[in-house]
């Protein structure tokens, strides 16, 4: 069964997203909504990663390199300024999208394996990830005019 591979992928993606959210929130503390919501969302990612732990043990979690590679390629650290905020939000969006599709795949596998407990966790967490994507998209829309049109 290859479900362990995706559980590992999802777990590491959630941990990496939490770390990146905290870093972006700290770097852009002059934007109060970004600071607070990034930290709030990081806590949510921590919770999701924790909820996956029993299933990781049950399915003998493998730790694939994909989320680390995604994290290091997309997010090399927070940037400064308006364009930096926009790029940081875009990186977070791509990392959250990785989590989102992993929740979908793991949910389908939970159906196939008839694992009601895992399916309950997926249902609980995938909605929160969708909300993260909506917030990031909306915040990018808000930041784009200032960052791309207005001179520094």
Beta strands, then each sheet from edge to edge (+ up, - down):
end
